[in-house]
């Protein structure tokens, strides 16, 4: 933003004000200094202040001192305040809140705002005749930005309102900047991982959809898993991490001879033993990335690469791990991989139907899987069929 004869803080406040309008008015372009703008439209550019007080005189005093520079909303008790917050949301720049009111008092309003995380986005200044230490401390503990006792000084109230709005505007802009940077970095990582996984698919003669399917299936299975059991300590970040790492589960196939990798018929026992080594090759490739040792994404990818062909009864490969000795990341990708392999065309077979694939997996024709994951698969099978078709 280029500003002439304007301090940065005021520019931030002005930009934040325009952002509020854009958020609350769909399909419209907000242009500052629009000569065709009506008085009503210009009034909307003013940031909205919600004054909550059961005393009409107090609301009038505050409206009088702020009305020239802000658009004023009023509520006579906490219940009306909540309704205004529901109606305008982040379109409200600040709340001036009395604490002692009928129907719903100020503390109940703050409790509601905290439960709904509104206090994170909408600052609150308490303006109250109650100024005991316990009242003030409790209000600050509940997230208020400032506490002004009555009788109040007009200039003090005005300046504190301006300062608080500016502070929150700066915070929001900083959060957006950091969020955008994180998103760009994560997106670039996913693009590079996707490119690498598609190179493997291309060499393996696959359609290119396998990695996408594995990502979706892994995400769906993990979300169902955390919904039906707390047996595994899996966070939302873990789900995204595992789904991302699943893209390179077969990276070790780069080291398998083409004659075996793309053989149209059944592999001999000797050829199958060679094919099985792709798990170890993939893990070894990731082991060589010394610069990223200790990174959770690399560790998760390593587990998936090496152990996504292990089976719950210990009859998998390469290490014959059993039960939950197999990391849950590898267990989930294993189920996703088998399902998609069964329902996709390969050089050595035609695709099975969803129903046939489910039957084969549940009957143990593809090895034994974690019973909890099989239940997850059954629970979401309709969504899987609809989502991958």
C-alpha positions in Angstrom: 0.0 0.0 0.0 1.3 3.4 -0.9 0.4 6.2 1.5 0.9 10.0 1.1 1.1 12.1 4.3 -0.3 9.2 6.3 1.3 7.2 9.1 1.4 3.4 8.6 -1.0 2.7 11.6 -3.7 4.9 10.0 -3.2 3.1 6.6 -3.6 -0.3 8.3 -6.8 0.9 9.9 -8.1 2.2 6.7 -7.2 -1.0 4.8 -8.8 -3.1 7.5 -12.0 -1.0 7.3 -12.2 -1.6 3.6 -11.6 -5.3 4.2 -14.6 -5.5 6.5 -16.8 -4.0 3.8 -15.6 -6.5 1.3 -16.2 -9.4 3.7 -19.8 -8.3 4.4 -20.8 -7.3 0.9 -20.6 -10.0 -1.7 -20.0 -9.5 -5.4 -18.9 -5.9 -5.1 -15.5 -4.2 -5.6 -14.6 -1.7 -2.9 -12.8 1.3 -4.4 -11.6 4.1 -2.0 -12.6 7.7 -3.0 -15.3 6.5 -5.4 -16.9 9.7 -6.6 -20.1 7.8 -7.5 -20.5 6.3 -4.0 -23.7 7.4 -2.1 -23.7 8.8 1.4 -25.1 5.4 2.6 -22.2 3.6 1.0 -19.7 6.0 2.4 -21.3 5.5 5.9 -20.7 1.7 5.5 -17.0 2.3 5.1 -17.0 3.4 8.7 -16.0 0.6 11.1 -18.9 -0.6 13.2 -18.9 -0.2 17.0 -21.4 -2.2 19.1 -22.3 -0.4 22.3 -23.9 -2.7 24.9 -25.4 -1.0 27.9 -28.8 -1.1 29.6 -28.7 2.7 30.3 -30.0 4.7 27.4 -28.0 7.8 28.6 -24.7 5.9 28.5 -25.4 4.6 25.0 -26.3 8.1 23.8 -23.1 9.6 25.3 -20.9 7.0 23.7 -22.8 7.3 20.4 -22.4 11.0 20.4 -18.6 10.8 20.9 -18.0 8.1 18.4 -20.8 8.6 15.8 -18.9 10.9 13.5 -16.1 8.4 12.8 -17.8 5.1 13.4 -21.1 3.4 12.5 -22.9 2.7 15.7 -24.8 -0.4 16.7 -26.6 -0.6 20.0 -27.8 -3.3 22.4 -29.6 -2.8 25.7 -28.5 -6.1 27.3 -26.2 -9.1 26.7 -28.8 -11.2 24.8 -29.3 -8.4 22.3 -25.5 -8.1 22.0 -25.2 -11.8 21.1 -27.9 -11.4 18.4 -25.9 -8.5 16.9 -22.7 -10.5 17.0 -24.5 -13.4 15.2 -25.9 -11.0 12.6 -22.8 -8.9 11.8 -20.0 -11.3 12.9 -16.5 -9.9 12.0 -18.3 -6.9 10.5 -18.2 -5.5 14.1 -14.8 -3.8 14.8 -15.2 -3.5 18.5 -17.6 -4.0 21.4 -18.0 -1.5 24.2 -19.5 -3.6 27.0 -21.2 -2.8 30.3 -20.9 -5.5 32.9 -24.0 -5.1 35.0 -27.1 -5.6 32.8 -30.5 -7.4 33.0 -31.3 -10.6 31.0 -27.6 -11.4 30.3 -24.7 -9.6 32.0 -21.3 -8.7 30.6 -19.6 -11.8 31.9 -22.1 -14.1 30.2 -21.4 -12.2 27.0 -17.7 -12.7 27.4 -18.2 -16.4 28.2 -20.3 -16.8 25.0 -17.7 -14.9 22.9 -14.9 -17.2 24.3 -16.8 -20.4 23.6 -17.4 -19.3 20.0 -13.9 -17.9 19.6 -15.3 -14.4 18.7 -13.1 -12.8 21.3 -10.1 -13.7 19.1 -11.4 -11.5 16.2 -13.6 -8.9 17.9 -11.9 -6.8 20.7 -14.0 -5.8 23.7 -13.5 -2.7 25.9 -15.5 -2.8 29.2 -17.0 0.5 30.2 -18.6 0.0 33.6 -19.4 1.7 36.8 -18.1 -1.4 38.7 -14.4 -1.0 39.1 -13.5 -3.3 42.0 -10.3 -5.2 41.5 -12.0 -8.6 41.3 -14.4 -7.4 38.5 -11.5 -5.9 36.5 -9.2 -8.9 36.9 -12.0 -11.3 35.9 -12.8 -9.3 32.8 -9.1 -9.3 31.7 -8.9 -13.0 32.4 -11.8 -13.5 30.0 -10.1 -11.7 27.2 -11.1 -8.0 27.2 -8.7 -5.6 25.6 -9.3 -2.7 28.0 -11.4 -1.7 31.0 -12.6 1.9 31.5 -14.5 2.9 34.6 -17.3 5.4 34.7 -17.5 8.4 34.8 -15.3 8.3 31.7 -13.4 11.0 29.8 -14.6 11.4 26.2 -11.1 11.8 24.8 -9.8 8.8 26.7 -12.6 6.5 25.5 -12.2 7.7 21.9 -8.4 7.2 21.8 -8.6 3.8 23.4 -11.2 2.7 20.9 -9.0 3.9 18.0 -5.9 2.3 19.5 -7.6 -1.1 20.1 -9.0 -1.2 16.6 -5.6 -0.4 15.1 -3.9 -3.1 17.2 -6.4 -5.8 16.1 -6.1 -4.6 12.5 -2.3 -5.0 12.6 -2.7 -8.5 14.2 -5.1 -9.6 11.6 -2.8 -8.4 8.8 0.2 -10.2 10.4 -1.8 -13.4 10.8 -2.9 -13.3 7.2 0.7 -12.7 6.0 2.0 -15.6 8.1 -0.8 -17.9 7.0 -0.3 -17.0 3.4 3.5 -17.8 3.7 2.8 -21.1 5.4 0.2 -22.0 2.8 2.6 -21.3 -0.1 5.4 -23.3 1.5 3.1 -26.3 2.2 1.6 -26.1 -1.2 5.0 -26.1 -2.8 6.0 -29.1 -0.8 2.9 -31.0 -1.9 3.5 -30.0 -5.5 7.0 -31.4 -5.4 5.9 -34.6 -3.6 3.1 -35.0 -6.2 5.6 -34.6 -9.1 7.9 -37.2 -7.6 5.1 -39.7 -7.0 3.8 -39.2 -10.5 7.3 -40.0 -11.9 7.1 -43.3 -10.1 3.6 -43.9 -11.5 4.6 -43.1 -15.0 7.5 -45.6 -14.8 5.2 -48.2 -13.3 2.7 -47.8 -16.1 -0.1 -46.6 -13.9 -2.8 -44.1 -14.8 -1.7 -41.2 -12.6 -4.7 -41.3 -10.4 -3.3 -43.8 -7.9 -1.5 -41.2 -5.8 -4.6 -39.0 -5.7 -6.8 -42.0 -4.6 -4.3 -43.0 -1.9 -4.3 -39.5 -0.6 -8.1 -39.3 -0.4 -8.5 -42.8 1.0 -5.9 -42.2 3.7 -7.5 -38.9 4.7 -10.9 -40.5 4.9 -9.8 -43.5 6.8 -7.9 -41.5 9.4 -10.8 -39.1 10.0 -13.1 -42.1 10.5 -10.5 -43.7 12.8 -10.3 -40.8 15.2 -14.1 -40.5 15.1 -14.6 -44.1 16.4 -11.7 -44.6 18.8 -9.1 -42.7 20.8 -6.7 -45.7 20.7 -4.3 -43.8 18.5 -3.0 -40.3 19.3 -3.8 -38.6 15.9 -4.3 -34.9 15.5 -5.7 -33.0 12.5 -2.1 -32.0 11.6 -1.1 -35.7 11.7 -3.9 -36.6 9.3 -2.7 -34.1 6.8 0.9 -35.1 7.3 0.2 -38.8 6.8 -2.0 -38.2 3.7 0.8 -36.0 2.2 3.5 -38.6 3.0 1.4 -41.4 1.4 2.1 -40.0 -2.0 5.6 -41.5 -2.0 4.7 -44.9 -0.6 6.0 -46.6 -3.7 9.0 -44.4 -4.4 11.3 -47.4 -4.1 9.9 -48.9 -7.3 12.3 -46.5 -9.1 15.0 -49.1 -8.2 13.1 -52.1 -9.6 13.9 -53.4 -13.1 11.4 -52.4 -15.8 11.0 -56.0 -16.9 9.7 -56.9 -13.5 7.9 -53.7 -12.8 5.8 -53.8 -15.9 5.6 -57.5 -16.5 2.0 -58.2 -17.9 1.8 -61.7 -16.5 2.2 -63.2 -13.0 5.6 -62.7 -11.4 7.7 -65.7 -10.6 8.7 -66.3 -7.0 12.2 -64.9 -7.7 10.7 -61.8 -9.5 8.3 -61.3 -6.6 11.2 -61.3 -4.1 12.8 -58.6 -6.2 9.6 -56.6 -6.3 9.3 -56.8 -2.5 12.6 -54.9 -2.1 10.9 -51.7 -3.3 9.9 -51.1 0.4 13.5 -51.3 1.6 14.8 -49.3 -1.4 12.3 -46.5 -0.7 13.2 -46.3 3.0 16.9 -46.3 2.1 16.4 -43.4 -0.3 14.8 -41.4 2.4 17.5 -42.4 4.9 20.0 -40.7 2.6 18.4 -37.3 3.0 20.6 -36.2 5.9 19.6 -32.6 5.6 16.1 -33.4 6.8 16.8 -35.9 9.6 14.3 -35.5 12.4 11.6 -33.9 10.2 8.3 -35.4 11.0 7.2 -35.6 7.3 10.4 -37.5 6.4 10.0 -39.9 9.4 6.4 -40.6 8.5 7.2 -41.1 4.8 10.0 -43.5 5.8 7.6 -45.6 7.9 5.1 -45.7 5.1 7.6 -46.6 2.4 9.1 -49.5 4.4 6.1 -50.9 6.1 3.0 -50.4 3.9 3.2 -54.1 2.9 3.3 -55.3 6.5 0.2 -57.2 7.7 -1.5 -57.2 11.1 -0.9 -60.9 11.6 2.8 -60.6 11.0 2.7 -62.2 7.5 3.7 -59.1 5.6 7.1 -57.8 4.5 9.9 -56.7 4.7 10.2 -57.1 8.5 7.3 -59.3 9.5 5.9 -56.7 11.9 2.7 -57.6 13.8 -0.2 -55.7 15.2 0.4 -52.2 16.4 4.2 -52.7 16.0 3.3 -51.4 12.5 2.9 -47.6 12.8 -0.7 -46.6 12.2 0.4 -44.4 9.3 1.7 -47.5 7.4 -1.4 -49.5 8.4 -3.8 -46.9 7.0 -1.9 -46.5 3.7 -1.7 -50.3 3.4 -5.5 -50.5 3.4 -5.8 -47.6 1.0 -3.2 -49.0 -1.3 -4.8 -52.5 -1.5 -8.3 -51.1 -2.1 -7.1 -48.8 -5.0 -4.9 -51.6 -6.5 -7.9 -53.9 -6.6 -10.3 -51.3 -8.1 -7.8 -50.1 -10.7 -6.5 -51.5 -14.0 -3.0 -52.8 -13.9 -0.7 -54.4 -16.6 -1.4 -57.8 -15.1 -5.1 -57.5 -14.4 -8.4 -55.8 -14.9 -10.1 -53.7 -12.2 -12.4 -55.3 -9.8 -15.7 -53.7 -8.8 -16.0 -51.9 -5.5 -18.1 -54.6 -4.1 -15.7 -57.4 -5.1 -12.7 -55.4 -3.7 -14.5 -54.9 -0.4 -15.3 -58.6 -0.2 -11.7 -59.7 -1.0 -10.3 -57.3 1.7 -12.8 -58.3 4.4 -12.3 -62.0 3.6 -8.6 -61.7 4.1 -7.6 -62.5 0.5 -5.2 -59.6 0.5 -3.8 -60.4 4.0 -4.9 -59.5 7.5 -5.6 -55.9 8.4 -6.3 -54.1 11.7 -10.0 -54.9 12.6 -10.6 -51.3 13.6 -9.4 -50.1 10.1 -11.6 -52.7 8.4 -14.5 -51.2 10.4 -13.5 -47.8 9.2 -13.4 -49.0 5.6 -16.9 -50.5 6.0 -18.3 -47.3 7.6 -17.1 -45.1 4.8 -17.5 -47.5 1.8 -20.4 -45.5 0.3 -18.4 -42.3 0.4 -15.3 -44.1 -1.0 -17.3 -45.4 -3.9 -18.9 -42.1 -4.7 -15.7 -40.1 -4.1 -13.3 -42.2 -6.2 -15.6 -43.0 -9.2 
